[in-house]
Structures are given as C-alpha cells and as structure tokens.
Amino acid sequence: MSSVIIINGSPRKDGNTAKMCRAFAEGVKSQLQDATVETVNLYDFDFKGCRSCFACKLKGSKSYGHCSVKDPIMPVLEKAAQADILVLGSPIFLMDVSAQMKAFLERLIFPFATYEAGYKTIAPKRCDVVTIYTMNVPKEMFPEAVIANIESFIGHVFNQPNRICAFNTYQFSDYSKYAVEVFDEESKRKYRDDMFPVELESAFTLGMKMAENIR
Ligand SMILES: Cc1cc2nc3c(=O)[nH]c(=O)nc-3n(C[C@H](O)[C@H](O)[C@H](O)COP(=O)(O)O)c2cc1C
C-alpha cells in the first residue's frame, strides 16, 4: 500500500501551512483511496536538531547511516525515510524554514548524506518529496536562495522536491487586535479570499498528480 507522510513544521495545527498540507492530502486521497496518509505536527514532539555525535558516520558501526539519538522524533524519521511521498510543510520564519523543520531536516538528511567518495547517499529509497511554504511576503520576496540550498540537500538524498507556496498569507484571525501598521488588512483579506483558494487548489492538484506516480 502506498504511504504518504506529511510533516507540518508550523506551530499552528490549523494555520495556513496545515491547510495547504490538508489540500495536498485530499488530492492524493481523491486518486488513491487506500493510500496511508499520515500527518505529523512537528511541534507536538520534544526533540532537537543534530547533536554532531557522528554515530551516523562511524565506520563499520550499526548506527552508520542512521540517527542514533533515541528520542520521540525517531519513529517519525524512520517513517519519513520509508514513505512513497514525503511532504515537508513549513511557514517561512525569518526568511527560512521554521526552527523545528530545520531541526527535523538535520536529523533526517545528514545520516543519509555520507562523506564517502562522490558524497554517496544511502537513504533506503529515493522517495518523492513535496515542499510547501506559506509566508507573509508576496512572491517577489520569496527567500529563494535560502530555500534552494535546503532543497538541494533534500534532493541530494531523495528526489528533488516539487515546491508549492502560499504567499501574502493572512496571519491573524482578527487584525484589529494586533499592532500591525505595515500590512493593509483589507488587501490581505482580499488576497486570502481570492488567491488562497487558488493556492489550495494547486496543492490539491499536485496531490492528485503525485498520487499517479506512486499508484
Ligand atoms: C516567528 C515568525 C517569523 C516570521 N518570519 C517571516 C518571514 O521572514 N517572511 C515572511 O514572509 N513571513 C514571516 N512570518 C509569517 C508567516 O510565515 C506566515 O504568516 C505563515 O503563513 C504562517 O503559517 P501558519 O499559518 O501555518 O502558522 C513569520 C511569522 C512568525 C511567527
């Protein structure tokens, strides 16, 4: 049976990122009713990024190619590496992925990216990857260089990610309660009403398309 794991790297379980992730999941489910589609909210897990113990690089050891830190995120790392489609959703925080997503990626990617000749990679499979980003800024201000660097690491060990984004997101449920002078609430609301459904649709469509690849 095909398996899809969705990693929500936003602290909000019903925020913009979670909604984009859900739309992708619905797209997959519309094509593959029997696929296992599991969503994991990273902020529910108590874990840290790579500790540089290098157990994953120790010659001839059992831990070679595996993160040996036994903590609550370990089963998620194992599932992610075995999935047919791995979805990595993150809000843009300080022009990067969220800290929790970064920590997760350090733990997931580094053990599979060896220092052997030619930087050989040893992930159990080259799964399909989808990256989902949501952010306050419009498309022109997307932090392309930072995200392209992260995605090149992901693509080094798995398949190169298919990226989808939601821009100019509506951040607060009630803008009037917050000190927000730099954004015009009305234009934000208009974008949310007109364009967010289109962005959700693109997530759904990608889910449908990628389901075809793992059928
Ligand atoms: C700590 C923090 C940092 C942020 N930094 C950025 C940023 O650098 N660029 C940006 O466009 N949006 C930034 N945002 C806004 C979020 O990326 C945006 O509202 C996103 O859609 C939130 O996703 P969520 O609804 O899933 O929580 C930031 C938000 C927070 C809370």
The ligand as a Tripos MOL2 file, in Angstrom:
@<TRIPOS>MOLECULE
LIG
   31    33     1     0     0
SMALL
NO_CHARGES

@<TRIPOS>ATOM
      1 C1          8.4560   33.9230   14.1270 C.3       1 LIG1
      2 C2          7.8530   34.3230   12.8170 C.ar      1 LIG1
      3 C3          8.6840   34.7420   11.7970 C.ar      1 LIG1
      4 C4          8.1620   35.0450   10.5410 C.ar      1 LIG1
      5 N1          9.0130   35.4270    9.5430 N.ar      1 LIG1
      6 C5          8.5320   35.6440    8.3010 C.ar      1 LIG1
      7 C6          9.4160   35.9760    7.2250 C.ar      1 LIG1
      8 O1         10.6220   36.0820    7.3720 O.2       1 LIG1
      9 N2          8.8710   36.1600    5.9900 N.ar      1 LIG1
     10 C7          7.5240   36.0340    5.7690 C.ar      1 LIG1
     11 O2          7.0950   36.1980    4.6390 O.2       1 LIG1
     12 N3          6.6670   35.7050    6.7760 N.ar      1 LIG1
     13 C8          7.1400   35.5110    8.0230 C.ar      1 LIG1
     14 N4          6.2810   35.1500    9.0350 N.ar      1 LIG1
     15 C9          4.8390   34.9590    8.7350 C.3       1 LIG1
     16 C10         4.4880   33.5060    8.4780 C.3       1 LIG1
     17 O3          5.4150   32.8630    7.6520 O.3       1 LIG1
     18 C11         3.1160   33.3710    7.7900 C.3       1 LIG1
     19 O4          2.1290   34.0740    8.4970 O.3       1 LIG1
     20 C12         2.7420   31.9110    7.6250 C.3       1 LIG1
     21 O5          1.7070   31.7710    6.6800 O.3       1 LIG1
     22 C13         2.2980   31.2960    8.9530 C.3       1 LIG1
     23 O6          1.9990   29.9600    8.7660 O.3       1 LIG1
     24 P1          0.9340   29.2000    9.7040 P.3       1 LIG1
     25 O7         -0.4070   29.8750    9.4710 O.co2     1 LIG1
     26 O8          0.9700   27.8010    9.2300 O.co2     1 LIG1
     27 O9          1.4000   29.3660   11.1000 O.co2     1 LIG1
     28 C14         6.7740   34.9150   10.3110 C.ar      1 LIG1
     29 C15         5.9300   34.5190   11.3770 C.ar      1 LIG1
     30 C16         6.4560   34.2370   12.6170 C.ar      1 LIG1
     31 C17         5.5340   33.7940   13.7200 C.3       1 LIG1
@<TRIPOS>BOND
     1     1     2 1
     2     2     3 ar
     3     2    30 ar
     4     3     4 ar
     5     4     5 ar
     6     4    28 ar
     7     5     6 ar
     8     6     7 ar
     9     6    13 1
    10     7     8 2
    11     7     9 ar
    12     9    10 ar
    13    10    11 2
    14    10    12 ar
    15    12    13 ar
    16    13    14 ar
    17    14    15 1
    18    14    28 ar
    19    15    16 1
    20    16    17 1
    21    16    18 1
    22    18    19 1
    23    18    20 1
    24    20    21 1
    25    20    22 1
    26    22    23 1
    27    23    24 1
    28    24    25 2
    29    24    26 1
    30    24    27 1
    31    28    29 ar
    32    29    30 ar
    33    30    31 1
@<TRIPOS>SUBSTRUCTURE
     1 LIG1         1 GROUP 0 **** ****
